[in-house]
Amino acid sequence: MTLEYNLRWLEDAEDLPPLGRCLSTRVDYQDALYYRHFFLDFAGGPLDRIKSDQPPAADVSSPTGGDLKEVKAEWNEYNKNWRVSFIVSTSDIKKPCEILCRLTADGKPLTETWSYTWTP
């Protein structure tokens, strides 16, 4: 069998959508079982024009039924980007928990949609 594929790094590709991107994902393993605290950093695109005292809305969801709490978007002065943080928990430990996140303003997306599959 012969396989062929192309690898492509998209960091500075000219044909990327003109939206902000998720730069990093950090996960804090909470003391309680089946809880995770997520920290996502977003930058680029229209986010670069938003004032630090006017945070965009964090649109965080779990189509598989994860319970989301403490969702917030705030300016990260140290890295000069927007940080979204939230806690997710699940009571169904037998199936993966899907989590989606993007930043919006006036109902329009400012960033790509970050997607994560958490297997408790």
N, C-alpha and C positions, 0 to 999 in steps of 0.2 A: 504494500500500500504506500502510495506517495501522497504526502500532504503538503500543501503550500498555504502560507498565510503572510499577512503584512502586519507589522507592529507599527503603531503610530502614536507619538506623544503629542498631546493636544495643547500643551501649555501656552504656546504662542501662535498657534495655527491661525491663519488669516480667515479661514472659513468657519470659525466658531460662531455660534449665535451671540448676538450683542448683549448678553446677560452676564450678571455676576456669577462667580463660581465658588463652590465650596473648596477652601484651601486645606482644611484639616478637620479631622474627626478625633475626638478624645472621648473615652468611655471610662467612667469611674464606677467600679464595682462596689455597690453599697453593701452595708453590713447585713441588711435584710435580704433574704432570698428572693429572686425573681424581680429585682429592682435594678435599674441602671440609670446613672446620671450622664447625660450626653452634653458635650460642648462642641459646637461646630463654628468654624470661622469662615466668613464669606467676604469677598471683595471683588472689585472690578465692575465693568459695565456701568449701569446707572447708579450703583451704590456709591461710586466715587463722587457723585454730585450731591449726595444727601448729607445734610448737616448733622453733626454728632449729637445735637440736642433734639433731633426729630427722628427717632428710630423708626425703621420700617416695621411692618407687621410680620410676625413669625407665623407662618402657616404650617403647623405641624399636625400630622394625622397618622393614624394607624389603621389601615384598612382591615387588618386581622383582629382588631379589638383590643389592642394594648391600651392601658389606662395612662393618659398623659397628664402631668401636673407641672406646675411652676414653670410654664413656658415664658421665656422672655428673650428679647433681642436688645442688645446694648452695645454701645461703642466701646471697642477695646483700644484704649489710648496707647498702650504699649506697642501693639502690632499694627495700629492704624487700620483696623478692619472691624467688621460687625460680627459679634459673637451671639449665637443663639444657644441657649441652654434649656434643658428640660429633663424631667424625670419620667421614665416609662416603667410600668410594671405590668405583669400579666398573671392571670390565675390559671391559664391553660398552658401548663409546662410541657405538654406533649406535642405542640406544634410551634413552628417558627413564628415570630412576631415581626411583621413588616412595619417599618417606620419611614415616613416621608417628611421632608422639610424643604421649604423655600421661603424667601423673603418677598413681600409684596407691598405695594403702595396703591391706594385707591382701587383695590381689587385686581391690579395688574401685576404679573410676575416681574420681579427685579433680578431674580437669579434662576439658575437651573434648579431642578428638583433633585435634592439629595435623597438617596434611597439606601436603606440599611436593613438587612435581615438579621435579627437577633434570635439566637437559638438558646432559650433558657436552660 
